[in-house]
Each structure stands twice: as C-alpha cells, then as structure tokens.
C-alpha cells in the first residue's frame, strides 16, 4: 500500500471541474463496465483505472495498433476483449523519449539537444500543441518538471502511485498504461512514456501501472490473478 496518500478535501471530489473531467474520461461508462465485469467474472477483474504492480522486466512489448482498428486507450481500462488485437505487438525499443531521457540523465545533455524536445518544437512550428504546450517556454517548463520527477524517483527508489500525487484524478488514471495479452504478456500503451523511460534507466524492479484492456484468455488462464499481487513497497 502507499506510504503517503495525498490528503484531499471534500471540495476536491465535488468540484465542477472534476465532474467535467469525469465525463470527458468516460468515468460513468467505466463504472457500468466495472458493474458488468463483477457480474460476469466476480472479483477476478481489477476495477477500471486500478493500479497493478508489475516487474519492470515483464513490460517488454508495446501495443502496436492494428491498421483499421481504433486505438485502445485509457478509456478502455479493465475492458475484457476477445479477438486478435493483442497480437499486434513489438518489442520495447529505444524510442525518442527513451533516447532523450538517456541523453539528459546519463550523458548530461541539455533537453534542447534531445530528439523529443526538437520534435515538439517542430510540431509547434506546424501550429500544433504537443502535450498541451502552446510555445517553447511551455516545452522548457515541461522538461524542467521532468528533471524534478527523475530526481524524486531516484531518491525515493520507486515510482509513486497516482493517488499519492496531488494531481491524482482517479485511482491510477494517468499512470503508465498496460494492456494484458492472452499469454500474459504486458503491452505498454498510451501516455507515461517519459516515466517509463526513467524507470528503465533507473532499473527499478517493480512499478505501478494503470490496468488497460484485458484479453479474455488472460483472464481464463489466470494471468490477471498473477498480476494482482501485493506490492513490495518500502
């Protein structure tokens, strides 16, 4: 269990902005999904947006969306699916986020020298808003915050649960998103790419992740139950 859960006032839960965000992130639909899952599978399926604790070494593949199919995102958390969607996978490699974090934290480069920073600046020039950034100063602020995240994770020796953070919205929503394939293979997807790069660089043995879509065969074969172990937090 978390050692320090961020304390929230009652107004946090009843603030109109929180309710708007709940609608935007399909929380009512997720609540119905949780109810249906409980009827179908008992307590075998984690609640939507729940945290599960996994060995970092087991997150060795990325979900590679099949052509012609909608992306599986955070809205699909705890969604039990059949079919061959989980076969669309590729090994975790050194993407632009990982390369940029390695350049910064192991080689001492400035963020401005990294490929991810340059990519975001190029997107700004095309009129886009990468990761919600409106200008280069926003990009600099984003990466300055990432410096702090790195130092905090290194000092603590673990990745905090989302519920331990003041910006927590719902359970582990916003964390590293992981789908569960039929054979129990963990498929990283969605956001959290920089945090995933950081924990890989730091070599953390265990990390919390947000439960994503679940192949029904993973449920039948006990892979989900295996992942629902207690964390070894210190």
Secondary structure, DSSP 8 states (H G I E B T S, - for coil): --SS-----HHHHH-HHHHHHHHHTTHHHHHHHHHHHHHHHTTSS--TT-EEEEEGGG--EEE---TTS----GGGTT-EE-SSGGG-EEE----HHHHHHHHHHTT---GGGSHHHHHHHHHHHTT--GGG--SHHHHHHHHHHHHHHHHHHHHHTS---GGGSTT--STTTTS-EEEE-TTS-EEEESS-HHHHHHHHHHT-SEEEEEEEEEEHHHHHTTHHHHH-------
